[in-house]
Amino acid sequence: MNSAPSAALIRKYDRNGPRYTSYPTALQFTAAFGPEQHALVLAGSREDAPLSVYVHLPFCASPCYYCACTKVITRDSTQGDAYVRRLRREIELQAALLPPGRPITQLHLGGGTPTFLNPAQLEQVLEALGHHLVLDQGPGREFSIEIDPRTVQAETLRRLAALGFNRASFGIQDFDPAVQRAVNREQSAAQVAGLMDAARHAGFDSLSVDLIYGLPLQTPQSFQRTLDQVIELRPDRISAYSYAHMPRRFVPQRQILDEQLPPAQTKLELLRLTTSRLLDAGYVHIGMDHFALPGDELAAALANGTLQRNFQGYSTRGGLDLLGLGMSAISRVGDAYSQNARTLKTWNQAIDAGRLAVDRGHALTADDRLRRDVIGAIMCAGTVDFGRLEAAHAVAFEEYFRSELAALRGLADDGLVEPLEGATRGFRVTPSGRYLLRAVAMPFDAYLPRAAADQVMSGPYSRVV
């Protein structure tokens, strides 16, 4: 059943705010946390505990105008060789600081366009990871790679599967030719269908696709055709992101004509259409913009409480330390975040000098850890149990969060949250509230009230819907 909130509620809560892929968000990272602090965190991390590893591969042959990712536009394939060489050195530097024997059970290659690199170059990256760490070879591993369908053939997918990748994410965004031309990303539905079929035959266990609503020239009629084509492909997971038009921050977006963007009311219709079609097709709403088939590991993680948020969005296997490699990559190890240099030049210089490339980060305070747990519970479980948090953090929840709970009353009046049943103190997010999780979490963000009001409303954050 479609439980999406009304258009009036969506309009009311459609303000700017964090996506909470971390708490605190990257805006709170500072240069006071640098390579030395990161090295200490790695050395003190849990011995033999499994690792999640993210490798950022920033190169793209051409820009997609909607993209807000950290990327390097080039057609020079030799840049891939130089980048891989430095990645291997960074893997060696970081692994030397970790307790020995930590297995990698979760690996994600993102970009940019990871398939800008050829399979031989990707093999070098995996070989270095396996040499300096331990690559899980069992069926329970989750080794995923983002695929630009314009850059691969069926043979590429077979070679990626032979390297150990068992999950792939295909960037679709929209199948409508006019929309594709407007955002400089043209690829046919038949091309994507053939590649997804080839991936399944090659042995990929799970396939996901990315869609974006709110792109130029989109209409409910055109996007319904895209949704119908995607549903026919039956991917295991679907991410349907809201396009955040922020041309002052992201230069490629300046190529998008404002007059071609759907008006606010049409964008609301696109959201409601997307959720309705995917739920009717049997997908489970994981939260925000993520959907999965009932048998998928993401749906199981939602059900059993192991769902987590990280810098790639929703993920499984909560609690793993995340090690980020490559320019701009973010690590989350223990109670600290750290981010590598965000330009290729500065990352190159650090690695060439034999140094860690970390240039900013944040060590969590006791208040950060408590609020991270609250916001994580909202974003992932949809349930906040006061007693559990009191036991974990030695606080009186209602007293500590008096003002936050007062702010939550308005959301309760609008049917987005409700008290837990029985004797358990706490609240849960309603089915309608799952579409506005960011708005539910924002009252517990201690950093938002300290930011300027105009910054919260229009500065560094995208809109909630």
Secondary structure by P-SEA (a helix, b strand, c coil): ccccccaaaaaaacbbbbccccccccccccccccaaaaaaaaaacccccbbbbbbbbcccccccccccccccccccaaaaaaaaaaaaaaaaaaaaaccccccccbbbbbccccccccaaaaaaaaaaaaacbbbbccccbbbbbbbccccccaaaaaaaaaacccbbbbbbccccaaaaaaacbbbbaaaaaaaaaaaaaacccbbbbbbbcccccccaaaaaaaaaaaaaacccbbbbcccccccccccccccccccccccaaaaaaaaaaaaaaaaaacccccccccccccccaaaaaaaaccbbbcccccccccccbbbbccccbbbbcccccccccccaaaaaaaaaaccccccbbbbbcaaaaaaaaaaaaaaccccccaaaaaaaccccccccaaaaaaaaaaaaaaccccccccccccccccccccccccccccccccccccccccccccccccccc
